Amino acid sequence: MERVYANVWTRFAALVIDSLLVIPFEIPYFIFIFRVGDGRMVSDLSGIATTLAILSFLSGIVFWLWNGVYRMGRTGQSLGRQFLHIIVLNDQGRPIGVGRAFLREVIGRWISGLICYIGYLNAFWDARKQMWHDKIADCFVYYVDEDKELPPSHRGGTV
């Protein structure tokens, strides 16, 4: 089966979805940090409120790491990518693994956005629609063939 590279706009939409999924975890953080109406900072809050704010913030980070690094590294798809039927695979058609997913999502995305987001824009003129963080992690983003069922957890199978 021939794979089709995912376009920039679909990839951007998946990133937006993944970002929106973190918001519920972060809302308590912002409520506690900037108490609605008076704008007091965390130093003015009680110990319990400060603890809840920190837990809220950390839960958002944990969710983001689970969805964007662990889940994507193991299956090739974050929740946003799964919803939009795109998948991140290596050149053998397998998920890239958690280590390369971390390299791609944390370090590579930072580099892609470092100079006026040129690393993201690279996909507009790259033949394989790769952004810099894809090149750093040596991976590709494809559309999932909706006519064929994916292998369980995308373990070692090609799509």
WOWOGI-V429550 format. One record per residue. N is the residue number from 1. RES is the residue in one small letter. PHI is phi as a letter, one per 30 degrees, with the letter a starting at -180 (none if undefined). OMEGA is omega in whole degrees, -180 to 180 (none if undefined). NEAR is the number of other ideal C-beta (glycine too) atoms within 8 Angstrom. Layout:
n=N res=RES phi=PHI omega=OMEGA near=NEAR
n=N res=RES phi=PHI omega=OMEGA near=NEAR
This chain:
n=1 res=m phi=none omega=179 near=6
n=2 res=e phi=d omega=-180 near=3
n=3 res=r phi=c omega=178 near=9
n=4 res=v phi=c omega=179 near=6
n=5 res=y phi=d omega=179 near=10
n=6 res=a phi=d omega=-180 near=10
n=7 res=n phi=d omega=-175 near=7
n=8 res=v phi=d omega=-175 near=9
n=9 res=w phi=d omega=176 near=6
n=10 res=t phi=d omega=178 near=11
n=11 res=r phi=d omega=178 near=13
n=12 res=f phi=d omega=179 near=8
n=13 res=a phi=d omega=178 near=10
n=14 res=a phi=d omega=178 near=14
n=15 res=l phi=d omega=178 near=9
n=16 res=v phi=d omega=179 near=9
n=17 res=i phi=e omega=179 near=12
n=18 res=d phi=d omega=179 near=15
n=19 res=s phi=d omega=179 near=8
n=20 res=l phi=d omega=180 near=7
n=21 res=l phi=d omega=180 near=11
n=22 res=v phi=d omega=-174 near=11
n=23 res=i phi=e omega=-180 near=8
n=24 res=p phi=e omega=178 near=6
n=25 res=f phi=d omega=-174 near=11
n=26 res=e phi=c omega=-178 near=11
n=27 res=i phi=e omega=179 near=9
n=28 res=p phi=e omega=179 near=10
n=29 res=y phi=e omega=-178 near=12
n=30 res=f phi=d omega=176 near=8
n=31 res=i phi=d omega=-179 near=9
n=32 res=f phi=d omega=-177 near=13
n=33 res=i phi=d omega=179 near=9
n=34 res=f phi=c omega=-176 near=8
n=35 res=r phi=e omega=-175 near=11
n=36 res=v phi=e omega=174 near=5
n=37 res=g phi=j omega=-176 near=4
n=38 res=d phi=b omega=173 near=5
n=39 res=g phi=i omega=178 near=6
n=40 res=r phi=d omega=-179 near=7
n=41 res=m phi=d omega=-174 near=8
n=42 res=v phi=e omega=-179 near=8
n=43 res=s phi=d omega=180 near=4
n=44 res=d phi=c omega=-175 near=6
n=45 res=l phi=c omega=178 near=11
n=46 res=s phi=d omega=179 near=5
n=47 res=g phi=d omega=179 near=5
n=48 res=i phi=d omega=180 near=6
n=49 res=a phi=d omega=178 near=9
n=50 res=t phi=d omega=178 near=11
n=51 res=t phi=d omega=179 near=8
n=52 res=l phi=d omega=178 near=10
n=53 res=a phi=d omega=180 near=14
n=54 res=i phi=d omega=178 near=8
n=55 res=l phi=d omega=178 near=8
n=56 res=s phi=d omega=180 near=14
n=57 res=f phi=d omega=-180 near=10
n=58 res=l phi=d omega=179 near=8
n=59 res=s phi=d omega=175 near=9
n=60 res=g phi=d omega=178 near=12
n=61 res=i phi=d omega=180 near=8
n=62 res=v phi=d omega=178 near=8
n=63 res=f phi=d omega=180 near=11
n=64 res=w phi=d omega=178 near=11
n=65 res=l phi=d omega=178 near=9
n=66 res=w phi=d omega=-176 near=9
n=67 res=n phi=d omega=-172 near=13
n=68 res=g phi=d omega=-179 near=11
n=69 res=v phi=c omega=-176 near=14
n=70 res=y phi=d omega=-177 near=10
n=71 res=r phi=d omega=-180 near=12
n=72 res=m phi=d omega=179 near=16
n=73 res=g phi=d omega=-178 near=14
n=74 res=r phi=d omega=-175 near=11
n=75 res=t phi=c omega=-176 near=10
n=76 res=g phi=j omega=-176 near=13
n=77 res=q phi=b omega=165 near=13
n=78 res=s phi=d omega=179 near=11
n=79 res=l phi=d omega=178 near=11
n=80 res=g phi=d omega=178 near=13
n=81 res=r phi=d omega=179 near=15
n=82 res=q phi=d omega=-180 near=9
n=83 res=f phi=d omega=-178 near=8
n=84 res=l phi=c omega=174 near=10
n=85 res=h phi=h omega=171 near=8
n=86 res=i phi=b omega=-175 near=14
n=87 res=i phi=b omega=179 near=14
n=88 res=v phi=c omega=-177 near=15
n=89 res=l phi=b omega=173 near=14
n=90 res=n phi=d omega=-177 near=11
n=91 res=d phi=d omega=174 near=6
n=92 res=q phi=c omega=179 near=6
n=93 res=g phi=i omega=179 near=9
n=94 res=r phi=c omega=174 near=11
n=95 res=p phi=e omega=-171 near=13
n=96 res=i phi=d omega=-179 near=14
n=97 res=g phi=i omega=-174 near=8
n=98 res=v phi=d omega=-179 near=9
n=99 res=g phi=d omega=178 near=7
n=100 res=r phi=d omega=176 near=13
n=101 res=a phi=d omega=176 near=16
n=102 res=f phi=d omega=178 near=11
n=103 res=l phi=e omega=-178 near=11
n=104 res=r phi=d omega=-171 near=16
n=105 res=e phi=d omega=-175 near=11
n=106 res=v phi=c omega=-177 near=9
n=107 res=i phi=d omega=-177 near=10
n=108 res=g phi=d omega=179 near=15
n=109 res=r phi=d omega=177 near=10
n=110 res=w phi=d omega=179 near=8
n=111 res=i phi=d omega=179 near=11
n=112 res=s phi=e omega=-178 near=14
n=113 res=g phi=c omega=-172 near=8
n=114 res=l phi=e omega=-177 near=6
n=115 res=i phi=c omega=176 near=5
n=116 res=c phi=h omega=177 near=3
n=117 res=y phi=i omega=-179 near=8
n=118 res=i phi=d omega=179 near=9
n=119 res=g phi=d omega=175 near=14
n=120 res=y phi=d omega=-179 near=11
n=121 res=l phi=d omega=-180 near=7
n=122 res=n phi=e omega=-178 near=12
n=123 res=a phi=d omega=179 near=12
n=124 res=f phi=d omega=-178 near=6
n=125 res=w phi=c omega=178 near=4
n=126 res=d phi=d omega=-178 near=9
n=127 res=a phi=d omega=-180 near=3
n=128 res=r phi=c omega=177 near=6
n=129 res=k phi=h omega=179 near=11
n=130 res=q phi=d omega=169 near=11
n=131 res=m phi=c omega=-177 near=12
n=132 res=w phi=d omega=-179 near=13
n=133 res=h phi=d omega=173 near=14
n=134 res=d phi=d omega=-180 near=15
n=135 res=k phi=d omega=179 near=8
n=136 res=i phi=e omega=-179 near=11
n=137 res=a phi=c omega=179 near=12
n=138 res=d phi=h omega=-179 near=9
n=139 res=c phi=b omega=-177 near=11
n=140 res=f phi=b omega=178 near=13
n=141 res=v phi=c omega=-176 near=13
n=142 res=y phi=b omega=167 near=12
n=143 res=y phi=d omega=176 near=11
n=144 res=v phi=d omega=177 near=10
n=145 res=d phi=d omega=-176 near=7
n=146 res=e phi=d omega=180 near=5
n=147 res=d phi=d omega=-179 near=3
n=148 res=k phi=c omega=179 near=7
n=149 res=e phi=d omega=178 near=3
n=150 res=l phi=d omega=174 near=8
n=151 res=p phi=d omega=180 near=9
n=152 res=p phi=e omega=180 near=5
n=153 res=s phi=h omega=180 near=6
n=154 res=h phi=h omega=-177 near=14
n=155 res=r phi=d omega=171 near=6
n=156 res=g phi=h omega=180 near=4
n=157 res=g phi=c omega=176 near=9
n=158 res=t phi=c omega=-180 near=6
n=159 res=v phi=c omega=none near=15
